[in-house]
Amino acid sequence: MASYDVIIVGSGPSGAAAALALSRRQSKRVLVLDEGQVEENHFNFPSLTSALDARTMTSVSALLGPKFEAIDQLEGEAWLHPKLTAAAARHVLRGRPFSVLNSRGVEIFKSNCSHALGGMSNAWGGQLLRYTNRDVQNIDWPFEQNIFSSAYDALERHIGISGVVDDASDLSGGGEIASKPLDMVPSAALLLDRYSRRAARFCPSPIYLGRARLAVNGGGSLLSVDAHSLGETEFLETNQPGLYTAQKTITQLVSERKISYRAGSSVIDWKENEDSVAVRYLDSRSGEKCEIVGKNLFLACGAMQSAALVAVSLKKDSITVPFVDHSPVLLPLWILGALPIVPDKSYPIQLIGGLRAQRDFFSIYYPGGMFWSSLMRDLPCSYRFGARTISNILRRLLVAQIWYPSAAGCSSSLKIDKHGGMIIREHEARTAPPLARHVYEFAKLGAITVPALSKMTPTGWGFHHAGTLPSRPHPGELETHLDGRLWNSRRVRVIDASVFSVLPAKNHSLTMMANAYRIASELHL
């Protein structure tokens, strides 16, 4: 007999969205199985400035870690994401290990997936954007856009979105705004002012620019939290007040007794029966192997780990599936005429935009809260000179993170062995996209840069993975139906980004959550 109507594996954005949708359906028994790792090293300072000013071993350890591991990137090919270098964020990447090989078969780097409570939302920037018809035109996108509308609305009301209606509103997909946007740093405010004056003279402007839509201080239906302090701690901790993460939804639903949650549960495999699914998992606290039975199983472990669970549960010797990686191009911008001050209160994401004639999308960041060690690797000078000048550079520096739609033909694959071991393989060498048009339009706004300073991040480095179990109207082996069901299943559904065979230029966080919310809302129980 099934103990639960739905068992969800994973507590990241997709798992949290599905749990939220199911909690709103009366008398439904929902269990979230999760490793549920949380911070072990807490950053106990209200801001980056206060930690730097303290000048104690406690503050040094909070900033760099007990073994100074946060400055590992100063040497070697260390490809740890700057949001995960701090001691308080190291728990985020302790899931299944994987390695990445380039097109020549040479290992680029190794990393891990996430087993954290809240998954990779612990490290996201908080941008939640809707996809529009423009985003999905002429790409292999199997979903009708209007099927996400009600889910978008429900999630935005739950989370709360800060922003403003401006020239970038259509680009971000519109939607409900609950609170005003965050304050900008002087260089970003100057850039936006120049854009506004130029756009008033040239209609239509060849470039969009406007405020970001952020899950920060949004005032949604979540439990009340303190406002975000803008203390530049985004690169130092993972649970700041005012910033939404999936952890907050799971925590609220558990506190309200709307779902059950079992941390320390490492799912081994499942077996589907006629009227139920039996899930085996290892209880990390007791070391015992346990079994729980549910009517339905939702996989929300992330694109790689969900595919690995499929491979292990179906007892495949090995499988090779597509791997879609949404890695951005990073382009530094030097803002002429910006005030020579370094703000001590800021949020990384300042502006968003895109070129009118292209289907790109860019976010403009202020990097003041980053470790200087993460920035100095990319300065065209020695570390000694960079250490002396970086504070002056930061006064006028912004960074454009430029995204393009993922390739129609998948340029990478993921091989998974029978034990769940994972290797990503690039099929062809990655090349930087042309940036001349971006450089030209930024220069018109007094933002100076050159393409030679751009940086391509390696495959697998970021957080936006997808496409391992793509949805199709008529799925084949190792694909999924549009309602998330595996090609050969009635009761096992994949609800994370594994089902997206291609990604538009914008990040897919909100759409991934909306798809999970939709699947959970439409599930016949």
N, C-alpha and C positions, 0 to 999 in steps of 0.2 A: 504493500500500500504506500502511495506517495505521501511523504511528509510535508511537501511544499508544492504549491502550484507552479512556482518558477524558482529555479536556482540560477543566480548570476555569478559568474566567475570573473572577478576583477572589480575594483572600486574607482577606476579612472573616470573620465568624463562620460563615456558611453554607458558604463555600468551605473553611474549615479543618475544619468538621465532616464534610463530604463526603470530603475528603482523608484524614481520620482513618479513616473507615469503609472506604474503598477500600484503605488501607494494611494493613488487617487481613484482606484477601482475598489469598490467595497468588498471586504472580507476575502482579500486575496493574500495567501501565505507566500511571502517572499523571503528568500535567504540569499545573502551575499557571502560567498566564500572568497577569502582574500588572504594573501600573506600579511598585508596590513602593516608594513614596516613604517615607523615614525622616526622623527628626529631623535638622535641620541646626544648630539652636541648642540646645545641651544645657544642662540645669539641673544644675550640678555642686555642689549643696549637699544635705546629707542631710535638711534640713527647711526649712520656711518661716522658722522662728525664726532659724536660723543664717544664712540669706541676709539677713534684715532686720538682724541684729546686725553683719554684716560692714561695712556702710556704705562699700562701695567701688564704683567704676564697674563692676567685674565683676559684683557682686551686683545693682546697679541694672539693668544690661543683662539679666541672667538673669531678673529679675523682670518688667521692663517691655518688654524688647526693645530692640534697638539704636536704634530710632527712637521709643521710648516708646509704641509702638503699642497696648500693653495698656490704656492709659487713654483710647483713642478713644471709649469709650462714655459719657464724661462729657458729651458734647454731641451733638446731632442724634439721629436715629432709628437708632442703630447697633444692629442686632439680631444681633450676633455672640454665639454662645453663650458663657457665662462659662468653660466648660471649654476653649474654643479661643482665648482672648484672649492667652495667654502665648506668647512667642516660640518655645518648644520644641514647641508644639502647632499652630503655623500650617500645618505641612505636611499636616495631616489633611484640610483642605478645599481641595484643589487639583485636584479632578476636574472633570467637566463642569459648566459654569455653568448656573444656572437663575434665573429671576425669579418673583416671586409677585405676582399681581394680586388685589385685593379684589373684592367683588361688584359694585362700580361700575366696575371696569376700571382702577383706579388702582394703580400699582406700590407695594407695601408695602416690599419689600426685595429684594436680590439675594444669592445665595450660591453655593456650589459643592458638588458631591458629593465623595466621597473617592476618592483613588487611593493611599492610604497602605497600607503593609504592615500587615495586621491590620484595615484598614478603620475603621469607626466604633467598633469595640471599643476603640480607643485613647482614646476619650473617654467610655466608659460608666462607670456607677457600680458595676458588678460584681454587680448583682442578677440572679440566675438563678432564675426561678420556673416551676413547672409549671402548666399549665392544668388545671383540674378540670372535671367535668361542670357544676358550678354556673356556671363562667365562660362556658361556651359555650351554655347554655340559651337558647332563644328568639332566637338570632342566626343570621345566614346563614353557618354554619360547616359546611363540607362533609365534614370528617374525623371518623371515629370516634375517640374519645379514646384507646382502648386501643392504637391503632396506634403511638403514640409511646412506650409504656411502656419497651420494651427500649432505645430510643435515649436516653431520659431517663437510664436507669440507666447506660448506657455512658459518656455524656458526663459525668455527675456523678463517676463513678469516675476518669475521665481528668483532670478539672479539679480536683476536690476542693472541697467546699462547707463553709464555716464557718457555724455557727448553733446552734440549740438547739430542743428540742421544747417548745412553749408554746402559749398560746391562739391564736397566729397561724399555727401549723403547717399546719392545714387550709386556711387562706386562701392560704398560699404554695404549696400543692400537695404538701407532704410531700417524701419522697425521702430519699436517703442523706446523712447529715451526717458529714463527715470530721474536723472539729476544732471547738473551742469558739468561741463568738462573740467579736468584737472588744470591747475595753473601750468603755464609753459615757462621754460627757461628763456632768458633774453634772446639768445641766438635763434631759437625756433619762432618766437614771437616776431622778431624782425623779418625772418624769412616769410612767414605767413602774411605780414603786412605788405611786403613787397609784392607778393603774389596777388593779393587783393587789389592793389592799385593797378597792377599790370592787367589783371583779368577784366577790370572795369573799362580799360581802353581797347582790349582785343577780345572780341566775342565771335566765335567761341575761342577760349584760350586753348593752346595746344597741350596744356598740362592741367591736371586736376590737383588741387592741394586743399587739405582741410584737417579738421580735428579728428582724432581717433575715437572709435567707439570702444569703450573699455568696461570690463567687469570690475570696476573699482568705485567704491562709494555710490553704488547704484541704487541702494534703497529698495531692493526686491523683497519678496515675502520670506526670505531666510530669517533665522533668529537675528535679533539686533546685534550689531557689532560696532566697535569703536571705529571712527573714521580713519582712513589711511593717513599716516603721518607724513608721507612723502619724504621719509628720512633716508632714502637711498639705500634701503636694506634688501632690495630685490635680489642682489647677487650674494646675500649673506644668510638668508633664512628662507623658509618655505611656507610660512603660515602667518603672513602679516595681516593685521586687522584691516578690514575694508576691502581686501582683495579676494575675489571669489576663487575658490578651487573646488574640485569635486569632493574633497574631504569634508567641506562644510555641509553639502547636501546629505552625504552619508551620515554624518554625525547628527544632523537634525532629525532625519528619519528614524534613526535608532533611538534617540532621546524621546521621540514622540511615540515609540513602539509601533511604528508602521511597517518596519521591516526587521528581520533578524540579521545579525552580522557575526561571522566567525573569523576572527583574525588568526594568524598562524596556521592557515590551512593551505597547503601546497597541493593543488589538484594534480593527480597522477594521470587519470584517464576516465573515460565514461563508457557505459554500455547501454545502448538504446533498446528498449523492449517495446512491445505493442502499445502499452498504455503508460509508459513511464521511462525515465532515464536514471540509471544508477551511476552515481559519481563517486569515484574513489579518491581519497585525499590523504595526505600525511599530516597528522597533527604535530606541528613542530615542538610543542610544549611537552607532550607525552612521548613522542617518537612512534606513536601507534598509527597503523593504517586504518582508516575509517571509511565507511560507506554511507551515503545519504541518497535518498530517492526523491525525485521530483517529477512532476508531470511534464515540465519543459525545462530545457537548459539553454541559457544565454551565455555566449562566449564574448567577453569584453576585456580581453587581456592585452590588447594591442596587436598590430598587424603581424608581428613576428611570433609572439607567444601563442596567439590563437591558432595560427597555422601549425605551430609545433604540436599543440594539443590534438589537433585533427590528425596529424601524422601518427602520433603515438597511439591514440585511441583506435584508429583504424588499422593499427599494426602494419603499417607500411615500412619496408626496409629503408626506404628513403623517398623523398619527394622533392621536386624542384618546381617552384611556383614563381610567378612574377613578383617583382618588388618595386614599388613606386616610392621614390624618395623626393621630397619637396625641399631641396636645399637652395637657399638664397645666395645671391651675390652681394657682398658687402662693399660699399663704396663710401669712403670718407669725404666729408664736405667741409671746407673751410669757409666760414661765413664772414665775408668782408664787412667791416663797420659794426660788428657786434660789440656790445659793451664788454670791456675786459674784466669781467667778474666771474667767479666760479660759484654758482648757487649751492647752498648746502641743503636745499629741499627741492627734490625733483622726482619725476617718475620717468622711467626709460623711454617709453613710447610717447613721442610728442605730436607727430603729424602723420597723415597717410596721403597717398596720392597715386597717380598713374599718368601715362601719356595717352592722350585722347585717341591717337592713331594706332595704338597697340593694345594688346590685352595683357599688359603687365600690371603689377601692383607693387607699391613700395611703402614701407614704414620708415619714418625718420626718427632715429633714436638720439637721445643725449646719453653719452657713455660715462657720465661723471661718477656713477655708483659702481663702476667696474673696478676690479683690481688693476692697478697700473701694469702689473706683470702680464695681464692678458692683453693689454694694449701695446706694450712695448715690443712684442714680437713682430708687429706689423709696421712699426715706424722705420722709415728708410734711413736709419742712423744707428750708432752704437748704443748699447744699453746705458753706458755712462753718460753720453750726451742726452739720451732720451730721458733719463732720470732727472736731469737738471732742467729740462725744458717742458716736460709733459704737462705741468700745471698751467703753463702759459698756452700750450696747445689746446687744452680742454676748454679754455675760456671761449673759444670760437669754433669748436669742433662739434659736428653732428655726423651721424652715420646713416646712410640710406641702405636699407635692407630690401633688395629688389627681387621680386618673385616673378617667375614666368609659368605658364601652364606646363604641367609635366608632359613628357614626350608621349605621342600617341602610341608608338611602338615601344614597349617597355625596354629600357636600356640596362636594366639590372635584373638579377634573379636571386632567389633565396633557396638554398639547398638545406634540407632538414633530414637528419639521419633518424634511425629508429629509436634512438635514445633522446631525441629532441635537440641534438647539437645543431647549430645554425651557422651557415657561411653565406654572406652576401657576395655576389660576384658581378662586377661591372662587365658589360658586354662590349663596350667601346669607351675609349678615352673621353673624359668630359672636357669640353671646351667652353671658355667664357663666352657668353652672348655678347653681341655688339652693344656698346654703351655710349656710342658717340652722341646719339640723340638725347639721352639723359644728361650727359655732360653739358651739352649745348643749352638745354632748357634750364638746368640748374644755374649755369653761368649767368643767364639773363636775370636771375634773381639774386645775384651776388654770392652764389655758393660755388666756390672754385674747387675743382678736382681734376684728375686725369685718370683714364682707364687703367694705367699701369699700377695705380694704387689699389685697384679692386682686388677682392679675395674671393676665390671659389671655395666653398666648404666641401669636404669630401662626402661621398655617398655614405649614408647611415649616420652621419654626425648629428643631425638635428632631431627634432621631435615629430616631424610630420611624415610618418611612414604609412603606406597604404598598399592596396592592390593584391594582397597575397591570396585572397579567396574572393575574386571579383563577382559582383552580382550581374546576372544576365536574365533576360526574359525567359530564355530556355537554357538553363545552365548545363554545362558538361561536368566531367569529373573535376573535383577540387574547385568548383565554383558554387555560387549560392543563388537562390531564388531572390526575387525582389523583396520578399518578406523576411529575408535573412536566413531561411532554412538552407542547410547544406543540400547539395544536389541529390543525395541519397537518403534524406532524413525527413521525418515528420515532426520531430520534437526538439531538434538541436538547431539553434539559430546563432548566427554570427552577427553582432550588433556594433562592432567597432569599425575602424577605417579599413580593415581588411577587404571590405566589400566595394570600395571605391577603386575602379580600374584605372582611373585617371584623375588628376587634380587640377582644377583651375588655378589661376595665379594666386588667389587669396588663400589664406590659411583655412583649413577645413574644420577647425575645432567645433564651431557652433553647428555646422551642418552634420557632422558626425554625431553630435549629441541629439540633434533633431531627428535623424534617422533612427537612432536607438529609441527615442521617445515615441516615434510613430509606430515602430514595430511592437513595442510593449503595449501601446494603446489599442492596437488592432488585433492583438493576440486573442484567439478564441479559447475561452476557458470553460 
